[in-house]
């Protein structure tokens, strides 16, 4: 299984709550850059799991313009910035198994994403994710490896 973990695009701070923050124009642009880059190597996703926070939902709206409709996409309440990494990973893997998904996209937040990488890949310290940044984890059975990490500043 290939797990594509993505941080939401850059968001503004002018909102009533953290949950309601919206993408900036830079956030939309960086998400488009990453989506274009990703679409060169990935044709579709079987499963997409997205945080309930507005900026993550808007990131998915931007990404979805570059890919066909996934077999299944869900809002996953565990994918919030203060979410419990082990619960988020267990839920993600259960959904992937249930939907027999081979290519899974997760759109969420820091610090959760970094801790999820550490939960999935033994011995890896939690990496930082730039806004709109992507990490690919290859998971086969009980073993998993971090294949690459990309940011809008490293893609062309």
Residue pairs with C-beta under 8 A, 6 or more apart in sequence:
1 96
1 101
1 102
1 103
1 104
1 138
1 139
1 140
2 102
2 103
2 104
2 136
2 137
2 138
2 139
3 92
3 96
3 104
3 106
3 120
3 136
3 137
3 138
3 139
3 144
4 38
4 42
4 45
4 103
4 104
4 105
4 106
4 134
4 135
4 136
5 106
5 108
5 113
5 116
5 117
5 129
5 134
5 135
5 136
5 137
6 34
6 59
6 63
6 105
6 106
6 107
6 108
6 129
6 132
6 133
6 134
6 135
7 107
7 108
7 109
7 110
7 113
7 129
7 130
7 131
7 132
7 133
8 23
8 27
8 51
8 53
8 55
8 56
8 58
8 59
8 107
8 108
8 109
8 131
8 132
9 23
9 24
9 26
9 27
9 28
9 30
9 31
9 55
9 58
9 59
9 62
9 131
9 132
10 23
10 24
10 26
10 27
10 30
10 131
10 132
11 21
11 22
11 23
11 24
11 27
11 55
11 131
12 21
12 22
12 23
12 24
13 21
15 21
15 22
15 54
18 53
18 81
19 52
19 53
19 54
20 54
21 53
21 54
21 55
22 54
22 55
22 58
23 31
23 55
23 58
23 59
23 62
27 55
27 58
27 59
27 131
27 132
28 58
28 62
30 131
30 132
30 152
31 59
31 62
31 63
31 132
32 62
32 66
33 132
33 152
33 155
34 63
34 132
34 133
34 134
34 150
34 152
34 155
35 62
35 63
35 65
35 66
35 67
36 66
37 150
37 155
37 156
38 63
38 66
38 134
39 66
39 67
42 67
42 103
43 67
43 68
44 67
44 68
44 70
44 103
45 67
45 70
45 101
45 103
45 104
45 105
46 70
46 71
46 72
46 99
46 100
46 101
46 102
46 103
46 104
47 70
47 71
47 72
47 73
47 74
47 95
47 96
47 99
47 101
47 103
47 104
47 105
48 60
48 64
48 70
48 72
48 73
48 74
48 104
48 105
48 106
48 107
49 73
49 74
49 75
49 76
49 79
49 92
49 95
49 104
49 105
49 106
49 107
50 56
50 57
50 59
50 60
50 73
50 74
50 75
50 76
50 79
50 106
50 107
50 108
51 57
51 75
51 76
51 79
51 80
51 107
51 108
51 109
52 75
52 76
52 77
52 79
52 80
53 80
53 81
53 109
56 79
56 107
56 108
56 109
57 75
59 107
59 132
60 73
60 107
63 105
63 107
70 105
71 99
71 101
72 99
72 101
74 95
76 88
76 91
76 92
76 95
76 106
78 84
78 87
78 88
78 91
79 88
79 106
79 107
79 108
79 109
79 112
80 108
80 109
80 112
81 109
81 110
81 111
81 112
82 112
83 108
83 112
85 112
85 115
85 116
85 118
85 119
86 119
88 108
88 112
88 116
88 119
89 116
89 119
89 120
92 104
92 106
92 116
95 101
95 104
96 104
106 113
106 116
108 116
110 128
110 129
111 126
113 129
113 135
114 126
114 127
114 128
114 129
115 126
117 124
117 126
117 127
117 135
117 137
117 146
118 124
118 125
118 126
120 137
120 139
120 144
121 137
121 144
121 145
121 146
122 144
124 146
127 135
127 146
127 149
129 135
129 149
130 151
130 152
130 153
131 152
132 151
132 152
133 149
133 150
133 151
133 152
134 149
134 150
134 151
135 146
135 148
135 149
135 150
136 146
136 147
136 148
136 149
137 144
137 145
137 146
137 147
138 144
138 145
138 147
